[in-house]
Amino acid sequence: MTNTDKLGGRFTFPGTSLTVHRMGYGAMQLAGPHVWGPPRDPEAAAAVLREAIAIGIDHFDTSEAYGPHVTNQLIRATLHPYPKNVVLVSKLGGRRGADKSWLPALSPAEIRSDLQDNLRHLGLDALDVVNLRMMSMTPTEGPLDKELAVLIELKREGLVRHIGLSNVTARQVEQAQALTEIVCVQNHYNLAHRGDDALIDALAKQGIAYVPFFPLGGFTPLQSSTLSEVANELGATPMQVALAWLLHRAPNILLIPGTSSVAHLRENVAAASLVLPARSIAALDGIAR
């Protein structure tokens, strides 16, 4: 049994005219090994972006930290001028150290500089959506009003159209909403990492997008005997089942699985057409318990 919508249906970011398919694309893996330097095969990386457009993907997630700068430069070289329906989402708040480390860059000057780099390398006058990315290893309580104030100012200046948050707690989301409209939250979440269940449900009631990063486990792919068994029963791969489960989990979940392979991109997209029987959903729901 399959779903007739090959990209998981559509979602409109709240208070905006931005409507995207729920199956999008995350560009992190277009950079070189360890998300550093140019891709091993630049033409193959460009082919992934072209195929994403051909398939109908219209939601691309990126960052100046990928490369650094490499991914955004590749996106511009391959896709600019962008199709009118394409929504580009980036994040501000982090930078790369010379040792390839991931470092916070949350001062007003750093946030502004990061935005300008995004605009220049992507060839844009303004970014559709910018996520304020808090750079602790895991979401940590604490004020974000000073950092958010910079994005609010950039929005007033017309350089940012809409604001999201990344790597934040539910309380921080509420604090941010008291200051400005938040259209999306991007946090670590997948079939086995379920800490944001309550937040997802709360955001769904408000029509706010939730975009899980590491939807397939990240640098350590998901492994579960239950996941493998369900995949075997459905004639799908475990990763396709994991993505299909996320689409089923809540209507406000938008997916941005990344890959540097056209074949893998097509495999990920096929997950949006996979329908999970009730017994399969029940089994998968139990993985994180």
Disulfide bonds with the S-S distance in Angstrom:
none
